[in-house]
Amino acid sequence: MKKIALIVLVFVGTLANAQVQQNPQPQITVNGEGKILVAPDQADITVGVTNTGADANEVKKLNDAAIDAVIKFLKAQKLAQSDYQTQRVNLNKNYDYTKKKYSFVASQTIVIHLKDLAKYDALMMGLTDAGVNTINGVAFKTSKQQQYESEARVKAVADAQKKATDYTTALGQKLGKAITVTDNSQTYYPQPMMRTAMLKTEMADMPQETLAIGEIEITANVNISFALN
C-alpha cells in the first residue's frame, strides 16, 4: 500500500508541474536605460619613454635615466606614489632588412592618475622636459563614479517600468511585480580631443589649451521581466 501511495503522490506532483508549465505566469520583458552626463575632474594619463640604438646595454641605460628623471619630476609635483605606476617595460631586438643590421628598442610606460585637471598642461610640459617622448592616451574619470552609477541605475529601472506600463496600458492589463532583473551596464570613458594651435589669431596671447575634457557619459542598462495581472 505504501508503494502505491508513493506512486500516486509522484504522479500528482508531476501532473501539477505539467499544469504550471502549460500555464506559466504571463509576463512582459523590457529594457531600460539610465544616462548621466558629468564633467570629469580626474584623468589617467599613460606616458612613456622609448630609445633605439645598436647596443642593448646603452639603450637600456638611456631609458632608465629618462624614467628616473620622470619619477623624480612626479615626486617634485607632490603626487602620491599611489598615483603613478609602471605599466610596461620592454627591450626588443629588431632586424632592419634594408640596412642588414640589428637594433634594440627599450621602452617603458607609466600611468599617472591626475586628480586635478587644471594641472594637466604644466604636468605634460614637465614630463616632456624630463624625457617622456610618447603619450599613449588619456582616460577621463570622475571622483564620484559610484554615486553617478547608482543614479544611472535608478533612472534605468524607472525607464524600464515606464515602458512596461505603456505596453500594459495599451493592452488593457495591469503591471505586476518584477520577476527577474538583469544588469547589462558598461562604463564608457571618452578620449580627449587634442590640439596644438589656437583656432583664431586674436587668441594667440591666451594661455595654451591642449585638452578638451567634454563630458563623461555614465550609463546603466537593465532588462526587467514584470508579471502581468
C-alpha positions as CSV (number, residue, x, y, z in Angstrom):
1,M,0.0,0.0,0.0
2,K,2.9,2.4,0.8
3,K,4.4,1.8,-2.6
4,I,1.1,2.5,-4.3
5,A,0.6,5.7,-2.2
6,L,4.1,6.9,-3.2
7,I,3.4,6.3,-6.9
8,V,0.2,8.3,-6.6
9,L,2.0,11.2,-4.9
10,V,4.7,11.3,-7.6
11,F,2.0,11.2,-10.3
12,V,0.1,14.1,-8.7
13,G,3.3,16.1,-8.3
14,T,4.2,15.5,-11.9
15,L,0.8,16.5,-13.1
16,A,0.9,19.7,-11.0
17,N,4.3,20.6,-12.5
18,A,3.0,20.0,-16.0
19,Q,0.0,22.2,-15.4
20,V,2.3,25.0,-14.2
21,Q,4.4,24.7,-17.3
22,Q,1.4,24.7,-19.5
23,N,0.0,27.8,-17.8
24,P,3.1,30.0,-17.0
25,Q,2.7,33.4,-15.3
26,P,2.1,35.9,-18.0
27,Q,4.9,38.5,-18.1
28,I,6.5,41.2,-20.1
29,T,10.2,41.9,-20.5
30,V,11.5,45.3,-21.3
31,N,14.9,47.1,-21.5
32,G,15.6,50.3,-19.5
33,E,18.4,52.8,-19.9
34,G,19.6,55.5,-17.5
35,K,22.1,58.1,-18.6
36,I,24.1,60.7,-16.5
37,L,26.3,63.3,-18.1
38,V,29.0,64.8,-15.9
39,A,32.2,66.8,-16.4
40,P,35.3,64.8,-15.5
41,D,37.5,66.0,-12.7
42,Q,40.3,63.4,-13.0
43,A,42.3,61.6,-15.7
44,D,44.5,58.6,-16.1
45,I,47.4,59.6,-18.4
46,T,49.7,57.0,-20.0
47,V,53.1,58.3,-21.0
48,G,56.3,56.5,-21.9
49,V,60.0,56.7,-22.8
50,T,61.4,54.9,-25.9
51,N,65.1,54.8,-27.0
52,T,66.6,53.0,-30.0
53,G,70.2,52.1,-30.7
54,A,72.7,49.4,-31.8
55,D,73.8,48.4,-28.2
56,A,71.2,46.9,-25.9
57,N,73.0,48.0,-22.7
58,E,73.3,51.6,-23.9
59,V,69.7,51.7,-24.9
60,K,68.6,50.3,-21.6
61,K,70.8,52.8,-19.7
62,L,69.3,55.8,-21.7
63,N,65.8,54.6,-21.0
64,D,66.5,54.0,-17.3
65,A,68.0,57.5,-16.9
66,A,65.0,59.1,-18.5
67,I,62.5,57.2,-16.4
68,D,64.5,58.1,-13.3
69,A,64.1,61.8,-14.2
70,V,60.4,61.3,-14.9
71,I,59.8,59.7,-11.5
72,K,61.8,62.5,-9.7
73,F,59.7,65.1,-11.5
74,L,56.5,63.4,-10.4
75,K,57.7,63.3,-6.8
76,A,58.6,67.0,-7.1
77,Q,55.0,67.7,-8.1
78,K,53.8,66.2,-4.8
79,L,52.0,63.4,-6.5
80,A,51.4,60.5,-4.1
81,Q,53.3,57.3,-5.0
82,S,49.9,55.5,-5.4
83,D,49.0,58.0,-8.2
84,Y,51.6,56.7,-10.7
85,Q,52.7,53.2,-11.6
86,T,54.9,51.5,-14.2
87,Q,52.7,49.7,-16.7
88,R,55.0,48.0,-19.1
89,V,58.8,47.6,-19.6
90,N,60.2,46.2,-22.9
91,L,63.6,45.6,-24.6
92,N,63.2,44.3,-28.1
93,K,65.8,43.3,-30.7
94,N,64.8,44.2,-34.3
95,Y,66.4,43.5,-37.6
96,D,66.4,46.0,-40.5
97,Y,66.5,44.0,-43.7
98,T,67.4,47.2,-45.7
99,K,70.4,48.1,-43.7
100,K,71.1,44.4,-42.8
101,K,71.7,45.2,-39.1
102,Y,70.2,44.7,-35.7
103,S,68.9,47.4,-33.4
104,F,67.5,47.5,-29.9
105,V,64.4,49.3,-28.7
106,A,63.9,49.9,-25.0
107,S,60.6,51.3,-23.8
108,Q,58.7,51.8,-20.5
109,T,55.2,53.3,-19.9
110,I,53.9,54.9,-16.7
111,V,50.2,55.5,-15.9
112,I,49.6,58.7,-13.9
113,H,46.4,59.3,-12.1
114,L,45.8,63.1,-12.2
115,K,43.3,64.3,-9.6
116,D,43.3,68.0,-10.7
117,L,42.8,68.5,-14.4
118,A,43.9,72.2,-14.1
119,K,47.4,70.9,-13.7
120,Y,47.4,68.9,-17.0
121,D,49.3,71.3,-19.3
122,A,52.0,72.0,-16.7
123,L,52.4,68.3,-15.9
124,M,52.7,67.3,-19.6
125,M,55.3,70.1,-20.3
126,G,57.3,68.9,-17.3
127,L,57.1,65.3,-18.3
128,T,58.4,66.0,-21.8
129,D,61.2,68.1,-20.4
130,A,62.1,65.1,-18.1
131,G,62.4,62.8,-21.0
132,V,58.9,61.5,-21.9
133,N,58.7,61.0,-25.7
134,T,55.4,59.0,-26.1
135,I,51.9,59.8,-24.9
136,N,49.7,56.8,-25.3
137,G,46.4,58.1,-24.1
138,V,44.2,59.9,-21.6
139,A,41.1,58.4,-19.9
140,F,38.8,60.8,-18.2
141,K,37.2,59.9,-14.9
142,T,35.1,61.3,-12.1
143,S,35.8,61.1,-8.4
144,K,32.1,60.4,-7.9
145,Q,31.9,57.4,-10.2
146,Q,29.9,55.2,-7.8
147,Q,27.4,57.9,-7.0
148,Y,26.7,58.6,-10.7
149,E,26.5,54.9,-11.5
150,S,23.9,54.5,-8.7
151,E,21.9,57.4,-10.1
152,A,22.0,55.9,-13.6
153,R,20.7,52.5,-12.3
154,V,17.7,54.2,-10.7
155,K,17.0,56.0,-13.9
156,A,17.3,52.7,-15.9
157,V,14.8,51.0,-13.7
158,A,12.3,53.9,-13.9
159,D,12.7,53.8,-17.7
160,A,12.0,50.1,-17.9
161,Q,9.0,50.5,-15.6
162,K,7.7,53.3,-17.8
163,K,8.0,51.2,-20.9
164,A,6.3,48.3,-19.3
165,T,3.4,50.5,-18.1
166,D,2.9,51.9,-21.6
167,Y,2.6,48.5,-23.1
168,T,0.3,47.1,-20.4
169,T,-1.9,50.1,-20.5
170,A,-2.3,49.7,-24.3
171,L,-3.1,46.1,-23.8
172,G,-5.7,46.8,-21.1
173,Q,-3.8,44.9,-18.4
174,K,-2.1,45.8,-15.1
175,L,1.6,45.6,-14.4
176,G,2.7,43.3,-11.6
177,K,5.8,42.9,-9.6
178,A,9.3,42.4,-11.1
179,I,10.2,38.8,-11.6
180,T,13.8,39.0,-12.9
181,V,16.3,41.8,-13.2
182,T,19.4,41.6,-15.3
183,D,22.1,44.3,-15.2
184,N,23.8,45.0,-18.6
185,S,25.7,48.1,-17.7
186,Q,29.1,49.1,-19.1
187,T,31.2,52.1,-18.3
188,Y,32.5,54.3,-21.1
189,Y,35.3,56.8,-20.8
190,P,35.6,59.2,-23.8
191,Q,39.0,60.0,-25.1
192,P,40.3,63.6,-25.2
193,M,40.4,66.0,-28.2
194,M,43.9,67.2,-28.6
195,R,45.0,70.4,-30.4
196,T,48.3,72.1,-30.9
197,A,47.3,75.6,-32.1
198,M,44.5,78.1,-31.3
199,L,41.9,78.4,-34.0
200,K,41.8,82.3,-34.1
201,T,44.9,84.5,-34.4
202,E,43.5,87.0,-31.9
203,M,43.6,84.3,-29.2
204,A,47.3,83.8,-29.6
205,D,48.1,85.6,-26.4
206,M,45.9,83.5,-24.3
207,P,47.3,80.5,-22.3
208,Q,47.7,77.4,-24.4
209,E,45.0,74.8,-24.0
210,T,45.6,71.3,-25.2
211,L,42.8,69.4,-23.6
212,A,39.1,69.4,-24.3
213,I,37.5,67.4,-21.4
214,G,33.9,67.4,-22.6
215,E,31.6,65.2,-20.6
216,I,31.6,61.6,-19.3
217,E,28.5,59.6,-20.2
218,I,27.7,57.2,-17.4
219,T,25.0,54.7,-18.5
220,A,23.2,51.8,-16.9
221,N,21.2,49.3,-18.9
222,V,18.8,46.8,-17.4
223,N,16.4,44.1,-18.5
224,I,13.4,43.5,-16.3
225,S,10.6,40.9,-16.6
226,F,7.3,42.0,-14.9
227,A,4.3,39.9,-14.1
228,L,1.1,40.7,-15.9
229,N,-2.1,40.8,-13.8
